[in-house]
Amino acid sequence: MPLHKPYTDIPGTTIFDADMARKGHHLNQFCMSLLKQDNRGQFKKHEAAYLEQWPMSQDQKQAVLCRDYNAMIASGGNIYYLAKIFSCDGLSFQHAASIMTGMSEQDYLQMMLAGGRPPEGNCYSGEANQNGKN
């Protein structure tokens, strides 16, 4: 019997739960390997060859190569593990988050300094429909 997951009804949000952890296990383990300097060097020298050592899906590997963080999250990547990739690239968390939100880094910074995203439109889809809002 499948587990009821009411949180899957939040538009634009991927919840990292047990199913996502299983789906992204090898992707996240790859990310953790980047904690070691030798591994970072191997990865930076030949990324595709380094990724072949990990039993990830081809979509996961392609997302890493393209630095498509949203695709990595959708395929089970946890943002705290993915941080190892953008850190390896010399990027800040703020820079990566701006990419994931489709904002410039400056616009992302200003939004966060102003208190984050406004709550309007950030609710369960069913909740929005019940209240007559979208």
CORVEN-V994966 format. One record per residue. N is the residue number from 1. RES is the residue in three letters. OMEGA is omega in whole degrees, 0 to 359 (none if undefined). Layout:
N/RES/OMEGA ; N/RES/OMEGA
This chain:
1/MET/182 ; 2/PRO/178 ; 3/LEU/177 ; 4/HIS/183 ; 5/LYS/182 ; 6/PRO/182 ; 7/TYR/178 ; 8/THR/183 ; 9/ASP/180 ; 10/ILE/184 ; 11/PRO/176 ; 12/GLY/184 ; 13/THR/173 ; 14/THR/179 ; 15/ILE/178 ; 16/PHE/180 ; 17/ASP/183 ; 18/ALA/178 ; 19/ASP/178 ; 20/MET/178 ; 21/ALA/177 ; 22/ARG/181 ; 23/LYS/185 ; 24/GLY/186 ; 25/HIS/184 ; 26/HIS/175 ; 27/LEU/181 ; 28/ASN/176 ; 29/GLN/174 ; 30/PHE/180 ; 31/CYS/180 ; 32/MET/178 ; 33/SER/182 ; 34/LEU/173 ; 35/LEU/181 ; 36/LYS/183 ; 37/GLN/180 ; 38/ASP/179 ; 39/ASN/177 ; 40/ARG/179 ; 41/GLY/178 ; 42/GLN/180 ; 43/PHE/182 ; 44/LYS/181 ; 45/LYS/180 ; 46/HIS/188 ; 47/GLU/184 ; 48/ALA/180 ; 49/ALA/179 ; 50/TYR/180 ; 51/LEU/180 ; 52/GLU/178 ; 53/GLN/185 ; 54/TRP/181 ; 55/PRO/177 ; 56/MET/174 ; 57/SER/177 ; 58/GLN/178 ; 59/ASP/178 ; 60/GLN/179 ; 61/LYS/180 ; 62/GLN/178 ; 63/ALA/177 ; 64/VAL/182 ; 65/LEU/180 ; 66/CYS/184 ; 67/ARG/177 ; 68/ASP/185 ; 69/TYR/178 ; 70/ASN/177 ; 71/ALA/178 ; 72/MET/178 ; 73/ILE/180 ; 74/ALA/181 ; 75/SER/173 ; 76/GLY/178 ; 77/GLY/177 ; 78/ASN/186 ; 79/ILE/181 ; 80/TYR/173 ; 81/TYR/180 ; 82/LEU/178 ; 83/ALA/179 ; 84/LYS/180 ; 85/ILE/183 ; 86/PHE/173 ; 87/SER/177 ; 88/CYS/178 ; 89/ASP/180 ; 90/GLY/181 ; 91/LEU/178 ; 92/SER/175 ; 93/PHE/180 ; 94/GLN/180 ; 95/HIS/180 ; 96/ALA/180 ; 97/ALA/179 ; 98/SER/177 ; 99/ILE/183 ; 100/MET/181 ; 101/THR/180 ; 102/GLY/181 ; 103/MET/171 ; 104/SER/180 ; 105/GLU/179 ; 106/GLN/178 ; 107/ASP/178 ; 108/TYR/179 ; 109/LEU/180 ; 110/GLN/178 ; 111/MET/182 ; 112/MET/178 ; 113/LEU/179 ; 114/ALA/177 ; 115/GLY/177 ; 116/GLY/181 ; 117/ARG/177 ; 118/PRO/183 ; 119/PRO/181 ; 120/GLU/179 ; 121/GLY/181 ; 122/ASN/179 ; 123/CYS/176 ; 124/TYR/178 ; 125/SER/179 ; 126/GLY/179 ; 127/GLU/180 ; 128/ALA/180 ; 129/ASN/179 ; 130/GLN/183 ; 131/ASN/179 ; 132/GLY/180 ; 133/LYS/175 ; 134/ASN/none
